[in-house]
């Protein structure tokens, strides 16, 4: 696993191409929302999911940012063809 914090990606080991692409999708989301906006929205979606599901892992997978990244991380062309705010379209 890895985590993207702003323009930085942290990983315990070497990342697969799929993981790199997953994190690149998150970077595009950061660009759309701003770093602070991304962190605040991510946390808000997670808390809402935690209240709704009472399960941290389920809450994590319901975050629109993660849904977009997981659904598209195997498509290596996704970041080149992705329409802006795709994560938002999932939350409405």
N, CA and C atoms as a LAMMPS dump frame, in Angstrom:
ITEM: TIMESTEP
0
ITEM: NUMBER OF ATOMS
276
ITEM: BOX BOUNDS ff ff ff
-5.0000000000000000e+02 5.0000000000000000e+02
-5.0000000000000000e+02 5.0000000000000000e+02
-5.0000000000000000e+02 5.0000000000000000e+02
ITEM: ATOMS id mol type element x y z
1 1 1 N 0.811 -1.19 0
2 1 2 C 0 0 0
3 1 3 C 0.851 1.248 0
4 2 1 N 0.218 2.329 -0.306
5 2 2 C 0.885 3.622 -0.367
6 2 3 C -0.106 4.696 0.047
7 3 1 N 0.416 5.878 0.298
8 3 2 C -0.427 7.026 0.625
9 3 3 C 0.136 8.254 -0.078
10 4 1 N -0.761 9.049 -0.632
11 4 2 C -0.383 10.293 -1.282
12 4 3 C -0.75 11.439 -0.362
13 5 1 N 0.226 12.259 -0.042
14 5 2 C 0.002 13.468 0.753
15 5 3 C 0.529 14.638 -0.064
16 6 1 N -0.393 15.323 -0.709
17 6 2 C 0.017 16.389 -1.621
18 6 3 C 0.796 15.77 -2.77
19 7 1 N 1.915 16.384 -3.139
20 7 2 C 2.687 15.864 -4.271
21 7 3 C 3.6 14.693 -3.897
22 8 1 N 3.529 14.229 -2.654
23 8 2 C 4.423 13.176 -2.184
24 8 3 C 3.674 11.854 -2.014
25 9 1 N 4.314 10.778 -2.45
26 9 2 C 3.746 9.439 -2.288
27 9 3 C 4.69 8.658 -1.374
28 10 1 N 4.118 8.07 -0.33
29 10 2 C 4.89 7.288 0.626
30 10 3 C 4.473 5.824 0.525
31 11 1 N 5.479 4.955 0.536
32 11 2 C 5.225 3.523 0.429
33 11 3 C 6.259 2.779 1.26
34 12 1 N 5.866 1.665 1.825
35 12 2 C 6.806 0.856 2.613
36 12 3 C 7.815 0.143 1.722
37 13 1 N 7.433 -0.122 0.522
38 13 2 C 8.315 -0.837 -0.396
39 13 3 C 8.125 -0.308 -1.803
40 14 1 N 8.652 -1.045 -2.746
41 14 2 C 8.503 -0.651 -4.145
42 14 3 C 7.038 -0.784 -4.556
43 15 1 N 6.569 0.179 -5.321
44 15 2 C 5.166 0.188 -5.737
45 15 3 C 5 -0.456 -7.106
46 16 1 N 3.918 -1.196 -7.258
47 16 2 C 3.571 -1.755 -8.563
48 16 3 C 3.082 -0.62 -9.46
49 17 1 N 2.992 -0.891 -10.742
50 17 2 C 2.477 0.113 -11.677
51 17 3 C 1.021 0.453 -11.353
52 18 1 N 0.257 -0.535 -10.919
53 18 2 C -1.143 -0.298 -10.552
54 18 3 C -1.214 0.65 -9.358
55 19 1 N -0.369 0.42 -8.35
56 19 2 C -0.356 1.306 -7.175
57 19 3 C 0.079 2.709 -7.57
58 20 1 N 1.088 2.821 -8.415
59 20 2 C 1.526 4.146 -8.879
60 20 3 C 0.383 4.862 -9.587
61 21 1 N -0.364 4.135 -10.402
62 21 2 C -1.487 4.733 -11.121
63 21 3 C -2.596 5.139 -10.152
64 22 1 N -2.869 4.303 -9.154
65 22 2 C -3.864 4.616 -8.121
66 22 3 C -3.497 5.937 -7.443
67 23 1 N -2.234 6.077 -7.079
68 23 2 C -1.784 7.299 -6.401
69 23 3 C -1.768 8.491 -7.358
70 24 1 N -1.508 8.262 -8.639
71 24 2 C -1.569 9.347 -9.63
72 24 3 C -2.996 9.874 -9.768
73 25 1 N -3.973 8.984 -9.67
74 25 2 C -5.379 9.404 -9.695
75 25 3 C -5.653 10.295 -8.49
76 26 1 N -5.138 9.892 -7.313
77 26 2 C -5.308 10.741 -6.128
78 26 3 C -4.645 12.104 -6.331
79 27 1 N -3.493 12.143 -6.988
80 27 2 C -2.831 13.43 -7.217
81 27 3 C -3.725 14.335 -8.074
82 28 1 N -4.378 13.8 -9.071
83 28 2 C -5.291 14.611 -9.88
84 28 3 C -6.451 15.115 -9.031
85 29 1 N -6.914 14.293 -8.101
86 29 2 C -7.979 14.729 -7.191
87 29 3 C -7.482 15.863 -6.292
88 30 1 N -6.241 15.76 -5.827
89 30 2 C -5.642 16.825 -5.024
90 30 3 C -5.608 18.132 -5.811
91 31 1 N -5.217 18.056 -7.068
92 31 2 C -5.132 19.258 -7.905
93 31 3 C -6.504 19.916 -8.018
94 32 1 N -7.551 19.125 -8.136
95 32 2 C -8.912 19.659 -8.27
96 32 3 C -9.433 20.29 -6.985
97 33 1 N -9.064 19.747 -5.855
98 33 2 C -9.645 20.197 -4.581
99 33 3 C -8.698 21.041 -3.747
100 34 1 N -7.434 21.068 -4.115
101 34 2 C -6.422 21.687 -3.261
102 34 3 C -6.04 20.687 -2.179
103 35 1 N -4.855 20.824 -1.675
104 35 2 C -4.366 19.852 -0.695
105 35 3 C -5.235 19.848 0.559
106 36 1 N -5.523 21.018 1.093
107 36 2 C -6.34 21.09 2.309
108 36 3 C -7.756 20.602 2.021
109 37 1 N -8.309 20.993 0.876
110 37 2 C -9.649 20.55 0.505
111 37 3 C -9.738 19.043 0.388
112 38 1 N -8.726 18.432 -0.216
113 38 2 C -8.728 16.977 -0.363
114 38 3 C -8.727 16.302 0.999
115 39 1 N -7.822 16.743 1.864
116 39 2 C -7.708 16.12 3.188
117 39 3 C -9.006 16.284 3.97
118 40 1 N -9.591 17.476 3.939
119 40 2 C -10.844 17.715 4.668
120 40 3 C -11.989 16.874 4.107
121 41 1 N -12.135 16.862 2.784
122 41 2 C -13.206 16.07 2.173
123 41 3 C -13.009 14.581 2.416
124 42 1 N -11.784 14.12 2.299
125 42 2 C -11.479 12.704 2.514
126 42 3 C -11.891 12.303 3.925
127 43 1 N -11.474 13.113 4.899
128 43 2 C -11.805 12.83 6.297
129 43 3 C -13.315 12.886 6.522
130 44 1 N -13.972 13.88 5.941
131 44 2 C -15.422 14.022 6.092
132 44 3 C -16.153 12.801 5.526
133 45 1 N -15.786 12.395 4.312
134 45 2 C -16.411 11.212 3.709
135 45 3 C -16.164 9.965 4.56
136 46 1 N -14.955 9.856 5.13
137 46 2 C -14.641 8.692 5.948
138 46 3 C -15.478 8.686 7.228
139 47 1 N -15.593 9.847 7.879
140 47 2 C -16.394 9.933 9.11
141 47 3 C -17.859 9.614 8.818
142 48 1 N -18.393 10.157 7.736
143 48 2 C -19.783 9.858 7.363
144 48 3 C -19.95 8.353 7.138
145 49 1 N -18.998 7.748 6.434
146 49 2 C -19.046 6.304 6.204
147 49 3 C -18.926 5.515 7.497
148 50 1 N -18.092 5.991 8.405
149 50 2 C -17.916 5.314 9.689
150 50 3 C -19.207 5.345 10.5
151 51 1 N -19.882 6.485 10.489
152 51 2 C -21.166 6.597 11.187
153 51 3 C -22.197 5.679 10.527
154 52 1 N -22.212 5.698 9.199
155 52 2 C -23.204 4.921 8.451
156 52 3 C -22.985 3.413 8.569
157 53 1 N -21.724 2.973 8.431
158 53 2 C -21.43 1.539 8.371
159 53 3 C -20.858 0.96 9.665
160 54 1 N -20.36 1.824 10.544
161 54 2 C -19.716 1.388 11.792
162 54 3 C -18.585 0.386 11.521
163 55 1 N -17.883 0.634 10.439
164 55 2 C -16.802 -0.25 10.005
165 55 3 C -15.799 0.614 9.241
166 56 1 N -14.589 0.749 9.781
167 56 2 C -13.58 1.615 9.179
168 56 3 C -13.193 1.23 7.768
169 57 1 N -13.084 -0.065 7.512
170 57 2 C -12.698 -0.516 6.173
171 57 3 C -13.809 -0.248 5.168
172 58 1 N -15.04 -0.516 5.556
173 58 2 C -16.176 -0.248 4.672
174 58 3 C -16.273 1.253 4.393
175 59 1 N -16.052 2.06 5.439
176 59 2 C -16.08 3.518 5.285
177 59 3 C -15.009 3.967 4.289
178 60 1 N -13.819 3.377 4.382
179 60 2 C -12.711 3.699 3.482
180 60 3 C -13.092 3.439 2.022
181 61 1 N -13.676 2.282 1.759
182 61 2 C -14.02 1.929 0.378
183 61 3 C -15.206 2.724 -0.164
184 62 1 N -15.935 3.421 0.699
185 62 2 C -17.054 4.25 0.256
186 62 3 C -16.645 5.693 -0.023
187 63 1 N -15.415 6.052 0.263
188 63 2 C -14.928 7.404 -0.023
189 63 3 C -14.889 7.569 -1.544
190 64 1 N -15.555 8.592 -2.088
191 64 2 C -15.583 8.756 -3.55
192 64 3 C -14.195 8.816 -4.189
193 65 1 N -13.217 9.409 -3.52
194 65 2 C -11.854 9.459 -4.051
195 65 3 C -11.305 8.041 -4.237
196 66 1 N -11.549 7.183 -3.263
197 66 2 C -11.063 5.805 -3.343
198 66 3 C -11.839 4.997 -4.374
199 67 1 N -13.14 5.222 -4.457
200 67 2 C -13.937 4.494 -5.445
201 67 3 C -13.416 4.768 -6.849
202 68 1 N -13.17 6.04 -7.15
203 68 2 C -12.641 6.372 -8.477
204 68 3 C -11.28 5.724 -8.696
205 69 1 N -10.395 5.828 -7.711
206 69 2 C -9.042 5.289 -7.866
207 69 3 C -9.056 3.766 -8.018
208 70 1 N -9.815 3.077 -7.19
209 70 2 C -9.859 1.611 -7.285
210 70 3 C -10.506 1.137 -8.581
211 71 1 N -11.542 1.821 -9.03
212 71 2 C -12.227 1.392 -10.256
213 71 3 C -11.385 1.605 -11.508
214 72 1 N -10.376 2.472 -11.43
215 72 2 C -9.625 2.83 -12.633
216 72 3 C -8.123 2.614 -12.546
217 73 1 N -7.611 2.111 -11.435
218 73 2 C -6.154 2.048 -11.288
219 73 3 C -5.473 1.039 -12.211
220 74 1 N -6.201 0.125 -12.791
221 74 2 C -5.588 -0.815 -13.739
222 74 3 C -5.544 -0.266 -15.167
223 75 1 N -6.244 0.831 -15.406
224 75 2 C -6.25 1.484 -16.723
225 75 3 C -5.119 2.506 -16.748
226 76 1 N -4.002 2.137 -17.35
227 76 2 C -2.816 2.988 -17.331
228 76 3 C -2.975 4.267 -18.155
229 77 1 N -4.022 4.36 -18.941
230 77 2 C -4.294 5.572 -19.719
231 77 3 C -5.308 6.479 -19.014
232 78 1 N -5.836 6.032 -17.891
233 78 2 C -6.932 6.753 -17.232
234 78 3 C -6.578 8.205 -16.913
235 79 1 N -5.408 8.446 -16.38
236 79 2 C -5.033 9.818 -16.012
237 79 3 C -4.932 10.733 -17.233
238 80 1 N -4.723 10.148 -18.395
239 80 2 C -4.632 10.943 -19.623
240 80 3 C -6.007 11.262 -20.206
241 81 1 N -6.991 10.431 -19.908
242 81 2 C -8.325 10.597 -20.503
243 81 3 C -9.391 10.986 -19.478
244 82 1 N -9.021 11.014 -18.228
245 82 2 C -9.951 11.273 -17.123
246 82 3 C -10.575 12.661 -17.238
247 83 1 N -11.888 12.709 -17.035
248 83 2 C -12.576 13.999 -16.969
249 83 3 C -12.449 14.528 -15.551
250 84 1 N -12.391 15.838 -15.437
251 84 2 C -12.242 16.46 -14.121
252 84 3 C -13.423 16.124 -13.213
253 85 1 N -13.142 16.059 -11.937
254 85 2 C -14.142 15.867 -10.872
255 85 3 C -14.912 14.556 -10.987
256 86 1 N -14.279 13.531 -11.502
257 86 2 C -14.948 12.225 -11.58
258 86 3 C -15.311 11.701 -10.197
259 87 1 N -14.495 11.987 -9.212
260 87 2 C -14.796 11.556 -7.839
261 87 3 C -16.098 12.191 -7.359
262 88 1 N -16.355 13.437 -7.748
263 88 2 C -17.549 14.155 -7.291
264 88 3 C -18.813 13.55 -7.889
265 89 1 N -18.726 13.109 -9.107
266 89 2 C -19.889 12.519 -9.774
267 89 3 C -20.382 11.282 -9.013
268 90 1 N -19.506 10.654 -8.234
269 90 2 C -19.869 9.474 -7.45
270 90 3 C -20.591 9.851 -6.166
271 91 1 N -20.372 11.065 -5.701
272 91 2 C -20.893 11.446 -4.385
273 91 3 C -22.264 12.099 -4.457
274 92 1 N -22.766 12.337 -5.677
275 92 2 C -24.084 12.982 -5.796
276 92 3 C -25.124 11.996 -6.282
